[in-house]
Amino acid sequence: MSNEQKNDFQTNLGIRLKALREAQGWSQDELAKQLGIHRVAVTQFENAQREVSAEELSQLSEAFAVSADVLLDLKKDIQVVLEEGKKNKKQPAQEMRISVPELKVDKFKEVLLYILNKVGSRPNVGETVIWKLLYFIDFDFYEKYEEHLIGATYIKNIYGPTPVESGKILSKMIEDGDVVAVKSQRSGFDQKKYIPSREPELSKLGAHEIKLIDEVLERLSHMGARQISQYSHGDIPWVTTEEQAKIDYEAVFYRTPQYSVRDYGDAEGAI
């Protein structure tokens, strides 16, 4: 491989790594902590200022749940796709896509806007808290009604459950003017906050959905990032999931009483 080809490869790999990181909704610091390296190294990877070693490639592969072969084959497509009323074209088997149905996108937007309008102005409610609130809204709803509210795909990382679709949907919401992203400081740490530019369309949320969202906000929205992350680490769906793996909704039916939102007494006593 010539130096020119090598530079092109590193540049394209850096672009791919950045796209994957943003699709997961992670900051460079979050990815660096998962890899056990300094944030500057992640910046260097993405800007093609440093070659990725075999060991680092293995770590990146594990973090993104993508095989090293796919990660290195820059012709293969890895992306989050928002369907938004359009049918996806059939993709070759080797392409890896996270397809987000239109209904899920709409629900995600309106639930997020509902949260932001209700508690987003509180100093403790930054991006980390928002993702955990969404997780408990989604998983509490599934436990209680055995159906999805948003039905987002959550993975297990060191900060707690994180919705995979968040980066792509938020970028679209910012582009559409639904929210504005701002950075602030809290307790000496950088904090990303989102300011809603409109009210949620409540017609897209059922009364029982709003009721459950309010219950989660009342129970958890006072927590800071560290507290709610630690709290999420005690939930059975999180506990039973391997690092960087998708969290299974069905695990809510094995929750401990501290986390369970469903009364199983009637079912147990039924004849």
Backbone hydrogen bonds in HBPLUS format (Angstrom, degrees):
<---DONOR---> <-ACCEPTOR-->    atom                        ^
c    i                          cat <-CA-CA->   ^        H-A-AA   ^      H-
h    n   atom  resd res      DA  || num        DHA   H-A  angle D-A-AA Bond
n    s   type  num  typ     dist DA aas  dist angle  dist       angle   num
A0006-LYS N   A0002-SER O   2.83 MM   4  6.02 156.7  1.88 150.4 157.8     1
A0007-ASN N   A0003-ASN O   2.87 MM   4  6.07 154.1  1.94 144.9 151.2     2
A0008-ASP N   A0004-GLU O   3.00 MM   4  6.25 157.3  2.05 146.9 153.0     3
A0009-PHE N   A0005-GLN O   2.88 MM   4  6.10 155.4  1.94 147.5 154.5     4
A0010-GLN N   A0006-LYS O   2.99 MM   4  6.25 163.3  2.02 150.3 154.0     5
A0011-THR N   A0007-ASN O   2.92 MM   4  6.10 156.0  1.97 146.5 153.5     6
A0012-ASN N   A0008-ASP O   2.91 MM   4  6.12 166.2  1.93 152.2 155.4     7
A0013-LEU N   A0009-PHE O   2.84 MM   4  6.00 156.3  1.89 151.0 158.5     8
A0014-GLY N   A0010-GLN O   2.90 MM   4  6.02 154.3  1.96 142.6 149.7     9
A0015-ILE N   A0011-THR O   3.03 MM   4  6.34 152.6  2.11 146.1 153.3    10
A0016-ARG N   A0012-ASN O   2.98 MM   4  6.23 155.3  2.04 143.8 150.6    11
A0017-LEU N   A0013-LEU O   2.86 MM   4  6.13 161.4  1.90 154.7 159.3    12
A0018-LYS N   A0014-GLY O   3.04 MM   4  6.20 158.6  2.09 146.5 151.9    13
A0019-ALA N   A0015-ILE O   3.00 MM   4  6.21 157.6  2.05 145.9 152.2    14
A0020-LEU N   A0016-ARG O   2.93 MM   4  6.17 158.8  1.97 153.3 158.8    15
A0021-ARG N   A0017-LEU O   2.95 MM   4  6.12 159.2  1.99 146.0 152.0    16
A0022-GLU N   A0018-LYS O   2.93 MM   4  6.13 165.5  1.95 153.3 156.8    17
A0023-ALA N   A0019-ALA O   2.92 MM   4  6.03 147.4  2.03 141.4 150.8    18
A0024-GLN N   A0020-LEU O   3.14 MM   4  6.39 138.9  2.32 141.0 150.5    19
A0024-GLN N   A0021-ARG O   3.15 MM   3  5.26 130.4  2.41  96.1 108.9    20
A0026-TRP N   A0021-ARG O   3.14 MM   5  5.57 167.7  2.16 154.6 150.8    21
A0025-GLY N   A0022-GLU O   2.97 MM   3  4.83 144.2  2.10  94.8 106.2    22
A0031-LEU N   A0027-SER O   3.14 MM   4  6.46 163.0  2.17 151.9 155.4    23
A0032-ALA N   A0028-GLN O   2.93 MM   4  6.06 159.4  1.97 146.6 153.1    24
A0033-LYS N   A0029-ASP O   3.00 MM   4  6.22 154.9  2.07 147.9 153.6    25
A0034-GLN N   A0030-GLU O   3.18 MM   4  6.45 149.3  2.28 142.2 150.1    26
A0035-LEU N   A0031-LEU O   3.01 MM   4  6.30 145.8  2.13 148.2 157.9    27
A0036-GLY N   A0032-ALA O   2.83 MM   4  5.93 121.0  2.19 139.1 155.4    28
A0037-ILE N   A0032-ALA O   2.98 MM   5  5.14 162.3  2.01 146.5 148.0    29
A0041-ALA N   A0038-HIS O   2.99 MM   3  5.50 134.2  2.21 110.5 121.5    30
A0042-VAL N   A0039-ARG O   3.00 MM   3  5.22 119.8  2.37 101.9 116.5    31
A0043-THR N   A0039-ARG O   3.06 MM   4  6.47 159.1  2.11 154.4 160.4    32
A0044-GLN N   A0040-VAL O   2.89 MM   4  6.18 153.2  1.96 147.5 155.2    33
A0045-PHE N   A0041-ALA O   2.90 MM   4  6.20 151.7  1.98 147.3 154.8    34
A0046-GLU N   A0042-VAL O   3.02 MM   4  6.28 169.6  2.03 156.3 157.4    35
A0047-ASN N   A0043-THR O   2.97 MM   4  6.11 142.7  2.11 144.5 154.9    36
A0049-GLN N   A0044-GLN O   2.78 MM   5  4.70 156.4  1.84 147.9 149.4    37
A0048-ALA N   A0045-PHE O   3.14 MM   3  5.18 162.4  2.17 107.2 110.7    38
A0057-LEU N   A0053-SER O   2.82 MM   4  6.02 151.2  1.90 148.6 157.3    39
A0058-SER N   A0054-ALA O   3.04 MM   4  6.27 151.3  2.12 142.3 149.2    40
A0059-GLN N   A0055-GLU O   3.04 MM   4  6.37 152.2  2.12 144.4 151.8    41
A0060-LEU N   A0056-GLU O   2.86 MM   4  6.11 157.9  1.91 150.3 156.1    42
A0061-SER N   A0057-LEU O   2.87 MM   4  6.03 157.0  1.93 146.5 153.2    43
A0062-GLU N   A0058-SER O   3.06 MM   4  6.29 154.4  2.12 143.4 149.6    44
A0063-ALA N   A0059-GLN O   2.90 MM   4  6.12 158.4  1.95 148.1 154.4    45
A0064-PHE N   A0060-LEU O   2.98 MM   4  6.14 160.4  2.02 153.4 157.0    46
A0065-ALA N   A0061-SER O   2.98 MM   4  5.80 109.9  2.49 131.8 147.8    47
A0066-VAL N   A0061-SER O   3.00 MM   5  5.05 154.9  2.06 146.7 151.6    48
A0065-ALA N   A0062-GLU O   3.25 MM   3  4.95 149.7  2.34  93.8 102.8    49
A0071-LEU N   A0067-SER O   2.92 MM   4  6.19 157.1  1.97 150.9 158.4    50
A0072-LEU N   A0068-ALA O   2.95 MM   4  6.11 146.6  2.06 146.1 153.3    51
A0073-ASP N   A0069-ASP O   3.04 MM   4  6.17 133.4  2.27 138.7 150.8    52
A0076-LYS N   A0073-ASP O   3.05 MM   3  5.83 163.3  2.08 122.3 127.1    53
A0096-MET N   A0077-ASP O   2.88 MM  19  6.07 142.0  2.03 155.7 167.9    54
A0079-GLN N   A0096-MET O   3.31 MM  17  6.95 142.3  2.46 147.8 158.0    55
A0098-ILE N   A0079-GLN O   3.06 MM  19  6.44 161.0  2.10 149.3 154.1    56
A0081-VAL N   A0098-ILE O   2.87 MM  17  6.02 168.7  1.88 151.5 154.8    57
A0100-VAL N   A0081-VAL O   2.82 MM  19  5.97 160.8  1.86 175.3 177.6    58
A0083-GLU N   A0100-VAL O   3.05 MM  17  5.96 173.4  2.05 152.1 154.2    59
A0086-LYS N   A0083-GLU O   2.95 MM   3  5.20 160.1  1.99 114.7 121.1    60
A0095-GLU N   A0092-PRO O   3.04 MM   3  5.63 156.0  2.10 117.8 124.9    61
A0105-VAL N   A0101-PRO O   3.13 MM   4  6.46 155.5  2.19 151.7 158.8    62
A0106-ASP N   A0102-GLU O   2.99 MM   4  6.30 164.3  2.02 159.6 162.7    63
A0107-LYS N   A0103-LEU O   2.96 MM   4  6.16 166.2  1.98 153.0 156.9    64
A0108-PHE N   A0104-LYS O   2.85 MM   4  5.95 163.3  1.88 149.1 154.4    65
A0109-LYS N   A0105-VAL O   2.98 MM   4  6.20 165.3  2.00 152.6 155.8    66
A0110-GLU N   A0106-ASP O   3.02 MM   4  6.25 172.1  2.03 156.0 157.6    67
A0111-VAL N   A0107-LYS O   2.86 MM   4  5.91 166.1  1.88 157.7 161.8    68
A0112-LEU N   A0108-PHE O   2.95 MM   4  5.96 161.1  1.98 147.9 153.9    69
A0113-LEU N   A0109-LYS O   2.91 MM   4  6.12 161.3  1.95 149.6 155.0    70
A0114-TYR N   A0110-GLU O   2.90 MM   4  6.03 146.8  2.02 138.8 148.2    71
A0115-ILE N   A0111-VAL O   2.94 MM   4  6.22 160.7  1.98 151.4 155.7    72
A0116-LEU N   A0112-LEU O   2.89 MM   4  6.15 166.7  1.91 155.1 158.7    73
A0117-ASN N   A0113-LEU O   2.93 MM   4  6.01 157.2  1.99 144.8 150.5    74
A0118-LYS N   A0114-TYR O   3.04 MM   4  6.16 142.2  2.19 142.1 152.2    75
A0118-LYS N   A0115-ILE O   3.16 MM   3  5.17 124.4  2.48  94.5 108.8    76
A0119-VAL N   A0115-ILE O   2.81 MM   4  5.90 179.1  1.81 166.0 166.2    77
A0120-GLY N   A0116-LEU O   2.95 MM   4  3.94 133.5  2.17 104.8 115.0    78
A0122-ARG N   A0119-VAL O   3.06 MM   3  5.69 162.3  2.09 121.0 126.6    79
A0125-VAL N   A0122-ARG O   3.10 MM   3  5.53 155.5  2.17 114.5 121.7    80
A0130-ILE N   A0126-GLY O   3.05 MM   4  6.29 159.7  2.09 154.3 160.7    81
A0127-GLU N   A0192-LYS O   2.82 MM  65  5.56 133.4  2.04 157.9 170.8    82
A0131-TRP N   A0127-GLU O   3.04 MM   4  6.33 161.2  2.07 157.5 160.5    83
A0132-LYS N   A0128-THR O   3.22 MM   4  6.49 154.3  2.29 145.8 152.6    84
A0133-LEU N   A0129-VAL O   2.90 MM   4  6.15 155.1  1.97 152.4 159.8    85
A0134-LEU N   A0130-ILE O   2.93 MM   4  6.20 159.1  1.98 151.8 157.3    86
A0135-TYR N   A0131-TRP O   2.98 MM   4  6.19 152.1  2.06 139.8 147.5    87
A0136-PHE N   A0132-LYS O   3.01 MM   4  6.30 167.3  2.03 153.8 155.1    88
A0137-ILE N   A0133-LEU O   2.91 MM   4  6.10 153.2  1.99 148.2 156.4    89
A0138-ASP N   A0134-LEU O   2.89 MM   4  6.06 165.9  1.91 152.4 155.9    90
A0139-PHE N   A0135-TYR O   2.85 MM   4  6.04 173.0  1.85 160.3 162.2    91
A0140-ASP N   A0136-PHE O   2.83 MM   4  5.51 153.1  1.90 135.7 144.1    92
A0141-PHE N   A0137-ILE O   3.08 MM   4  5.97 155.9  2.14 137.5 144.6    93
A0142-TYR N   A0138-ASP O   3.09 MM   4  6.29 153.0  2.16 140.0 147.5    94
A0143-GLU N   A0139-PHE O   3.00 MM   4  6.15 156.3  2.05 141.8 148.0    95
A0144-LYS N   A0140-ASP O   2.96 MM   4  6.11 159.2  2.00 149.2 154.8    96
A0145-TYR N   A0141-PHE O   2.86 MM   4  5.87 165.2  1.88 153.7 157.5    97
A0146-GLU N   A0142-TYR O   2.76 MM   4  4.58 136.2  1.95 125.2 133.0    98
A0164-VAL N   A0153-THR O   2.73 MM  11  5.66 166.8  1.75 176.8 177.7    99
A0247-ILE N   A0154-TYR O   2.82 MM  93  5.66 168.7  1.83 156.4 157.5   100
A0155-ILE N   A0162-THR O   3.05 MM   7  5.53 156.3  2.10 141.9 144.9   101
A0162-THR N   A0155-ILE O   3.13 MM   7  5.53 152.6  2.21 146.4 154.8   102
A0156-LYS N   A0245-ALA O   3.09 MM  89  5.80 148.8  2.19 149.9 158.0   103
A0244-GLN N   A0156-LYS O   2.74 MM  88  4.90 151.3  1.82 151.0 154.1   104
A0160-GLY N   A0157-ASN O   2.97 MM   3  5.45 167.1  1.99 122.7 125.9   105
A0166-SER N   A0163-PRO O   3.21 MM   3  5.51 160.6  2.24 110.9 116.8   106
A0169-ILE N   A0165-GLU O   3.10 MM   4  6.22 175.4  2.10 167.4 168.9   107
A0170-LEU N   A0166-SER O   2.86 MM   4  5.84 164.8  1.88 154.2 159.1   108
A0171-SER N   A0167-GLY O   3.09 MM   4  6.14 155.4  2.15 139.9 146.6   109
A0172-LYS N   A0168-LYS O   3.16 MM   4  6.43 152.2  2.24 143.1 150.1   110
A0173-MET N   A0169-ILE O   2.91 MM   4  6.21 152.3  1.99 148.2 156.5   111
A0174-ILE N   A0170-LEU O   2.83 MM   4  6.06 157.2  1.88 154.2 159.7   112
A0175-GLU N   A0171-SER O   2.95 MM   4  6.11 157.2  2.00 142.1 148.9   113
A0176-ASP N   A0172-LYS O   2.88 MM   4  6.07 147.0  1.99 143.2 152.2   114
A0178-ASP N   A0173-MET O   2.81 MM   5  5.07 148.1  1.91 158.6 156.9   115
A0177-GLY N   A0174-ILE O   3.12 MM   3  5.05 150.8  2.21  97.7 106.6   116
A0197-SER N   A0178-ASP O   2.67 MM  19  5.03 165.5  1.69 148.0 142.7   117
A0180-VAL N   A0195-ILE O   2.83 MM  15  5.05 145.1  1.95 137.1 148.8   118
A0195-ILE N   A0180-VAL O   2.78 MM  15  5.05 168.4  1.79 150.5 152.6   119
A0182-VAL N   A0193-LYS O   2.90 MM  11  5.35 167.1  1.91 151.7 154.3   120
A0193-LYS N   A0182-VAL O   2.86 MM  11  5.35 172.2  1.87 161.1 163.8   121
A0184-SER N   A0191-GLN O   2.75 MM   7  5.07 157.9  1.80 151.8 158.9   122
A0191-GLN N   A0184-SER O   2.76 MM   7  5.07 149.2  1.85 149.9 146.3   123
A0186-ARG N   A0189-PHE O   2.91 MM   3  5.36 160.9  1.95 151.9 157.8   124
A0189-PHE N   A0186-ARG O   3.01 MM   3  5.36 165.0  2.04 114.5 119.4   125
A0204-LYS N   A0201-GLU O   2.99 MM   3  5.84 165.8  2.02 123.8 128.3   126
A0205-LEU N   A0202-LEU O   3.01 MM   3  5.19 163.7  2.04 109.1 113.7   127
A0209-GLU N   A0206-GLY O   3.06 MM   3  5.05 125.0  2.37  95.3 110.0   128
A0210-ILE N   A0206-GLY O   2.98 MM   4  6.33 161.5  2.02 157.9 161.7   129
A0211-LYS N   A0207-ALA O   2.98 MM   4  6.15 155.8  2.04 144.6 151.8   130
A0212-LEU N   A0208-HIS O   3.16 MM   4  6.26 157.4  2.21 136.1 141.0   131
A0213-ILE N   A0209-GLU O   2.98 MM   4  6.24 161.9  2.01 151.1 156.5   132
A0214-ASP N   A0210-ILE O   2.92 MM   4  6.12 164.0  1.95 152.9 156.7   133
A0215-GLU N   A0211-LYS O   3.04 MM   4  6.30 149.1  2.13 142.3 150.9   134
A0216-VAL N   A0212-LEU O   3.00 MM   4  6.33 156.7  2.06 154.1 159.2   135
A0217-LEU N   A0213-ILE O   2.94 MM   4  6.22 164.2  1.97 155.4 160.0   136
A0218-GLU N   A0214-ASP O   2.88 MM   4  6.03 157.0  1.93 147.4 153.8   137
A0219-ARG N   A0215-GLU O   3.05 MM   4  6.16 147.1  2.16 139.5 148.3   138
A0220-LEU N   A0216-VAL O   2.87 MM   4  5.93 152.6  1.95 154.9 161.5   139
A0221-SER N   A0217-LEU O   2.98 MM   4  4.83 153.6  2.05 126.2 132.8   140
A0223-MET N   A0220-LEU O   3.02 MM   3  5.76 167.4  2.03 126.7 130.7   141
A0228-ILE N   A0224-GLY O   2.98 MM   4  6.09 172.7  1.99 161.5 163.4   142
A0229-SER N   A0225-ALA O   3.04 MM   4  6.01 148.6  2.14 142.1 150.9   143
A0230-GLN N   A0226-ARG O   3.00 MM   4  6.18 163.8  2.03 149.3 153.4   144
A0231-TYR N   A0227-GLN O   2.93 MM   4  6.11 152.3  2.01 143.3 151.9   145
A0232-SER N   A0228-ILE O   2.96 MM   4  6.10 153.7  2.03 139.7 145.8   146
A0233-HIS N   A0229-SER O   3.20 MM   4  6.47 135.1  2.41 139.5 151.0   147
A0233-HIS N   A0230-GLN O   3.16 MM   3  5.14 131.7  2.40  94.3 107.3   148
A0234-GLY N   A0231-TYR O   3.11 MM   3  5.65 165.0  2.13 114.7 119.5   149
A0235-ASP N   A0232-SER O   3.20 MM   3  5.48 165.0  2.22 110.0 114.6   150
A0238-TRP N   A0235-ASP O   2.90 MM   3  5.46 126.4  2.19 116.6 130.0   151
A0239-VAL N   A0235-ASP O   2.93 MM   4  6.16 163.9  1.96 151.4 156.8   152
A0240-THR N   A0236-ILE O   2.95 MM   4  5.95 162.2  1.98 161.8 162.4   153
A0241-THR N   A0238-TRP O   3.16 MM   3  5.39 166.0  2.18 113.1 116.6   154
A0245-ALA N   A0242-GLU O   3.02 MM   3  5.42 155.4  2.08 137.3 136.0   155
A0251-ALA N   A0248-ASP O   3.18 MM   3  5.78 158.8  2.22 114.6 120.5   156
A0252-VAL N   A0249-TYR O   3.06 MM   3  6.00 173.7  2.07 128.7 130.6   157
A0253-PHE N   A0250-GLU O   3.32 MM   3  6.19 166.5  2.34 121.7 124.1   158
A0254-TYR N   A0251-ALA O   3.06 MM   3  5.60 162.1  2.09 119.4 121.9   159
A0255-ARG N   A0252-VAL O   3.20 MM   3  5.28 159.4  2.25 113.4 112.5   160
A0259-TYR N   A0256-THR O   3.01 MM   3  5.73 145.4  2.13 122.4 130.3   161
A0260-SER N   A0256-THR O   3.03 MM   4  6.05 148.1  2.13 153.5 162.1   162
A0268-GLU N   A0264-TYR O   2.98 MM   4  6.19 156.8  2.04 152.8 159.4   163
A0269-GLY N   A0265-GLY O   2.95 MM   4  6.12 142.7  2.09 145.0 155.4   164
A0270-ALA N   A0266-ASP O   3.02 MM   4  5.99 113.1  2.48 137.5 151.9   165
A0270-ALA N   A0267-ALA O   3.40 MM   3  5.24 154.4  2.48  94.3 101.6   166
